[in-house]
Amino acid sequence: MITMIKEKLALVPNKPGCYVMKNKDGVIIYVGKAKDLKKRLSSYFRGNHTGKTTRLVDEIADFEYMVVGSETEAFILEL
């Protein structure tokens, strides 16, 4: 699972967009937006986290993302 996530992260562009995190059952556990998808998604899998972020990261088994034209579009899509 970790290998699959690392391989997917390598393909994520440095562009704005939205992303969904899924658990091992394929259930969406988090929806987010980013002005730089690669930077944001990578941040979940490095460094130390606290509280709810630690619990979220422990559950992530997969993610999907959608590239958009601007941070504003990402914000609207996240809603």
ChimeraX attribute file (.defattr): number of C-alpha atoms within 10 A of each C-alpha:
attribute: neighborCount
match mode: 1-to-1
recipient: residues
	/A:1	10
	/A:2	11
	/A:3	8
	/A:4	10
	/A:5	15
	/A:6	12
	/A:7	11
	/A:8	13
	/A:9	17
	/A:10	10
	/A:11	9
	/A:12	18
	/A:13	14
	/A:14	14
	/A:15	18
	/A:16	24
	/A:17	26
	/A:18	24
	/A:19	22
	/A:20	19
	/A:21	21
	/A:22	19
	/A:23	17
	/A:24	11
	/A:25	8
	/A:26	12
	/A:27	13
	/A:28	15
	/A:29	13
	/A:30	13
	/A:31	16
	/A:32	18
	/A:33	25
	/A:34	23
	/A:35	21
	/A:36	18
	/A:37	23
	/A:38	18
	/A:39	15
	/A:40	16
	/A:41	20
	/A:42	15
	/A:43	12
	/A:44	16
	/A:45	16
	/A:46	8
	/A:47	7
	/A:48	9
	/A:49	14
	/A:50	7
	/A:51	7
	/A:52	9
	/A:53	12
	/A:54	12
	/A:55	11
	/A:56	16
	/A:57	14
	/A:58	12
	/A:59	14
	/A:60	23
	/A:61	17
	/A:62	19
	/A:63	19
	/A:64	13
	/A:65	18
	/A:66	15
	/A:67	21
	/A:68	17
	/A:69	11
	/A:70	14
	/A:71	18
	/A:72	15
	/A:73	16
	/A:74	21
	/A:75	17
	/A:76	10
	/A:77	16
	/A:78	15
	/A:79	8
